[in-house]
Amino acid sequence: MSRSAHPAGPRHGDVLPEGHYSAPPADLNALDPKVWAQTVTRTEDGAVSVGGIGVQRLAEEFGTPAYFIDETDFRARARAWREAFGDDADVFYAGKAFLSRAVVRWLTEEGLNLDVCSGGELTTALSAGMPAERIAFHGNNKSSAEITQAVEAGVGRIVLDSFQEIVRVAHIAQALGRRQRVQIRVTVGVEAHTHEFIATAHEDQKFGIALADGQAAEAVRRALTLDGLELIGIHSHIGSQIFDMAGFEVAARRVVKLLAEIRDEHGVELPEIDLGGGLGIAYTSEDDPREPHEIAKALGEIVTRECEAAGLRTPRLSVEPGRAIVGPTAFTLYEVGTIKPLEGLRTYVSVDGGMSDNIRTALYDAEYSVALASRTSDAEPMLVRVVGKHCESGDIVVRDAFLPSDLAPGDLIAVPATGAYCRSMASNYNHALRPPVVAVRDGEARVIVRRETEDDLLRLDVG
Ligand SMILES: *Cc1c(COP(=O)(O)O)cnc(C)c1O
């Protein structure tokens, strides 16, 4: 696709990505509830609104580009996950998708736990009052300082990712006079992508310890002998933006098999398993994500069945959705600038942000949708590519979409489903000022992460 070389020139435009939806949608003004946050609607004047506030007012008050997060929707999704999994399971929100102190407070109030994978995320979580025992610490290369910080804070679990880390965490915990609760992350040999998965013996990636060749069993053996560690379970995370539950099924089967081997060898039944996150959301109307209750039911049944077959007590299950909670709850609002029609190809619509606020399109060919947000239009649809203002031709926000052909500079357009991995992956490329995140709820909007300023830039640049 975008990474392959091809001759320059007009034919360039014919090379549309596979699965590209070539027909314009029936109604360009429609807002598909699958893709947009719960309280998003069009007001009588035709403008998009969230939490009862129209985008014109939001743009005036907070500027563009900006992320608007629907707090009602965030809380509803967090609660739906919590309720779907019930009291016999734990839901850990994956903080890397988007973390701020307001989000930590929403999670705390809604009864969720939290995954962090750096000292910075841990500091953010603790400073907003998330109880340490509800935090899990992840990462394939935790520093000694981060491990010390996590153990001292009393995090509920550290997820061990390598043989070296087993020893390092044990050492640090022992030196601090603690016994740290840990899980071991295993790679189960399942590579999962949106609509398919591949079950293999080995996985060629940096995370975890392979189940293959008895590696994970050896890791368990070592962890069980170390005084600084209390091994509470096995962890597996198979990928992201997954719709097909079959990959989780294979993962669960392989993890439960390891639990049975541990019981046979050591006489202990580990009390927990964690099947990670990775559940998909709708970025366009083509995507059909599952509801939390369907996922909870499917995962619960798989684990119960596999444990019964192995004669094990069913362990406590945990899951780690990130994108599935925050992804659909936010949209990015941009102002349209330069519009460049390329005859016979498409129209390039430039916005006042770009790859600095959404790197996913450039990074993994992610698909997004877009809508004219400041008004409706009955004009004919035109094929557009929404691009940013950065000095990079790969600076694409929405690769292929339709907008009304009367689009003009100054119009506001909104890209939905940007709650996950957009602000959290934002950069200062071209010394862009990272956009604010504004939470909207019941007719009130408030900044939860403020816009960066030129003073912020200069403060880091010590001259
Ligand atoms: C990234 C990650 C998640 C969350 O993934 P999503 O695709 O956002 O659900 C959960 N667990 C682990 C260990 C991760 O690395």
The ligand as an SDF file (V2000), in Angstrom:
LIG
                    3D

 15 15  0  0  0  0  0  0  0  0999 V2000
   -1.6720   -1.8740   24.4650 C   0  0  0  0  0  0  0  0  0  0  0  0
   -2.0250   -2.8830   25.4830 C   0  0  0  0  0  0  0  0  0  0  0  0
   -3.3450   -3.0280   25.8750 C   0  0  0  0  0  0  0  0  0  0  0  0
   -4.4720   -2.2250   25.2820 C   0  0  0  0  0  0  0  0  0  0  0  0
   -4.6480   -2.4560   23.9420 O   0  0  0  0  0  0  0  0  0  0  0  0
   -5.9510   -1.8410   23.2060 P   0  0  0  0  0  0  0  0  0  0  0  0
   -5.7540   -2.2380   21.8000 O   0  0  0  0  0  0  0  0  0  0  0  0
   -5.9150   -0.3740   23.4100 O   0  0  0  0  0  0  0  0  0  0  0  0
   -7.1350   -2.4630   23.8640 O   0  0  0  0  0  0  0  0  0  0  0  0
   -3.6310   -3.9360   26.8770 C   0  0  0  0  0  0  0  0  0  0  0  0
   -2.6540   -4.6660   27.4530 N   0  0  0  0  0  0  0  0  0  0  0  0
   -1.3680   -4.5540   27.0880 C   0  0  0  0  0  0  0  0  0  0  0  0
   -0.3530   -5.3690   27.7710 C   0  0  0  0  0  0  0  0  0  0  0  0
   -0.9940   -3.6650   26.1040 C   0  0  0  0  0  0  0  0  0  0  0  0
    0.2800   -3.5550   25.7480 O   0  0  0  0  0  0  0  0  0  0  0  0
  1  2  1  0
  2  3  1  0
  2 14  2  0
  3  4  1  0
  3 10  2  0
  4  5  1  0
  5  6  1  0
  6  7  2  0
  6  8  1  0
  6  9  1  0
 10 11  1  0
 11 12  2  0
 12 13  1  0
 12 14  1  0
 14 15  1  0
M  END
$$$$
